[in-house]
Amino acid sequence: MLIRNGKLSGIMEAGVRVFRGIPFAAPPLRELRWKPPQAVTSWTGTRDASKYGPACTQPSVKAMTSEDCLYLNVYAPPRGSNDGQGLPCLLWVHGGAYVSGSASAYNATDLVSFFKSSQQPAIVITTNYRLGILGFLGAEGLRHRDSSGSTGNYGLQDQRAAFQWVRDNIPAFGGNPERVMIFGESAGAGSMTAHLVMPRSWGLFSSIALESGSFPLWSAKPMNISEAIYQKMLSNTSCADAACLEGLSAARLLFAQLSIPSTFYDKLWCSFSPTVDGVELSGHPWELAQQGKFAKVPVLHGANTDEGTMFTKLARTAGKEQLFQFIQNRVGYSEYLPKARVENTTMDYLRTEKHPNVTLITHEYWVAERIIGDVNFLCPTKLVSPLLSAGGEGVYEYFYEHVNSHQPVPFVNHGAEVQFVLGWTEHMNQEERELSQQMASYWYRHAAFGNPNGIGRDGEFVKWPASSVGHLQLDVASKGGVTQVEGPWRTWQCKFVHDLMNSILSEHKPLEIIV
């Protein structure tokens, strides 16, 4: 495989050409720390591409980690699968609350193998990006490190460098650089949200898919929160300025990072999410969507039934008093919406949400889970769909509600759909494998045609309606299968989330994070 002046030596795995550990940017070490990714040094001769590159520096990971981590992986069908026009490409960005994860955790061999066997040949790319303090530390004191004046968005810039690498190099693998779908889950979807509203990223993708992370509050944080975290990092390291931080080891920085909550357990922000710096991100993505400032490309996005289970830090035996205190702490109604509005909405949830009949889980806990899922995942997706549709491109919503057959508790948790999208069918029963094949085919068609229904293949699968009509409900055949659901849905719940998001982002309201 020829890449500029050098070659790559990959491997064949289950009939798929696999190229691992391809550098797409220079190692962000020493003077390149907290700077935009720089051009990778080309090589001559043949480079071994049989092993994954290290994961980016992060806590609690078994794989090898390093600051030298800007590598991607390419999974491609054998030569001859190309119809002469170049294959569509799907570029995956992993999740992990912007502080964990790696490209190597998402082996795409099975997916590319399925695409090949179903006569839907495509290329899949997975990429690393800088995480945590090294990828998303933002501060006025760090702006000088980027000639454009940006700060706090190095992980996003890494992702864009991977997009650019694909644009420049994917033809060598048989891919079409004009037909690239970027997609991701959780923080990966939050990253996709950012690229949709970052003009510097436009033109590097033709479609986009967002799984459980479309335009939520946590997809970006205001500059004052970034500054608060920066000051906390200075305090934790006994540093006086950025120059001191720049001289510390990655291990020392990671240790200092650990005292800062990484996710929105206590407030509605992720500590190390992208920063609204006025350069890369001119505003919060939700605000920019309302202003029509987003890339006009087809969008596929959705959420899972029980997203809140992973993030509802409340005793599962909680009563009403604990529920109201939890919502007060999480939503902060003394700062944003009137106390009576939040309490009345919580009471509405208590009256209308059906308990799942799971032992040792109270109705009050379940209501908290529903509110957290609506606020952080489901409602932002629904609310942004008409805004994106106004851009003139297709927008397609899904709601994934299949309980995995190997899961002991009947919850459709955050991330449950990933194995179905990526075709990891080894431990699935037959109808789960069929659902996975349907979902993977929808995602393929969105990448290939900018429409999950494809072109000229009506009747093979249930037609996916435009979001203005309804959404697609995803489940196995014995539980109703894949079905169209038309009309409005969770209307009053999402009206509450709409008002909450707008109130929190108002310049007249204080913005806080627990540090």
C-alpha angles and dihedrals in degrees: 000000000000119000111176104299096345139063135227125223109206133166138246113243120178090338093310127116107234124193113183134186098020110168113231098175138018117276105274094229135142108337090015094060111116090011129112113272113277129217115284118242109250120229138214125224122019124326120206108244098174098100132060119248117241121280117251117268110285142137126266103014127135095207123085112274133197143159084242093075111120097124134128136196130224124207114190136168119246119282112277095050089096117100090206095265098080127260124274114253132218115200114198124207113192127227131225107138088283089286105076144027138073142220091244091065089067108063107189097190093105092048095050090044090054092047089053096047092047092051092249099115114191143152123241123202125190122193143193124222134183114278141203118349092355094052106033112022106131129187142140086244090064099048093093090068092069117057089214092056095244122146138181098022105089093124091055090047089053090053090051090050087056089050089052091048089055091048091053102038113023094090087069088064094046096264131138111236090200093059106057124141116196114204142165147159131242106337086007088060090044086055090051087052089056095048090052090062099034109092091200089066096048118110093032095089135039099200139006140211125199121193116195099337112068112150100326123158090254093061089087137005131218120256093250091061090049089052091050090053091046090053090049090053091051089051094046092052098037087239124148099202148357092277089064092049090050090060096053125097120254089245091056092049092048091052090052090048093057094075091062117081106244101201139042096271092122104024135008097267136083109230095222101035121123118294127236092232100160091244112061091016113030091186142348110300092240091055092046091050090055088052093051092245102141140103112278099231133125113276130205114186144149151137142241129255099250105028093145097064093085094049106037101103095188130115109266087226092056122145131208097280092052091047094055092045090050093051091046091053095045101040097031096215094180086067102036125016121021114272092240092054093053094044093048091049091050089052089051089055090050091053098045110031114093116223112241092227093241114150120244092022117106125213089244092057090048092053090052089052092051093050093048091048092049095046097046105031125001104043098044087055093051094042096052096047096082090045092053092043089058087066089072100246128107119274120193126189129199135187113203114206109159118129108217111246091230095050115106096206119054097237127125095217133198107285095019093125097054097085089051094051093046095045099242093159102151096109097032127109120236099271090046089054089051091051090049091052091050093049094045089050092051090051091047092052092048088054095044100040107012087246127083089217091062124206126296096354102102116157098028092098135006109287112253109229124222112260090248087066102037143284140278117253113211122209140123120280096256090057096048099288126226108337141170116244114195132196136026120329135187087001102161092041091055092045087060091049091047092055092044094052094048092047094049092049093049111117089228095064128081116246118211142179130185107250 
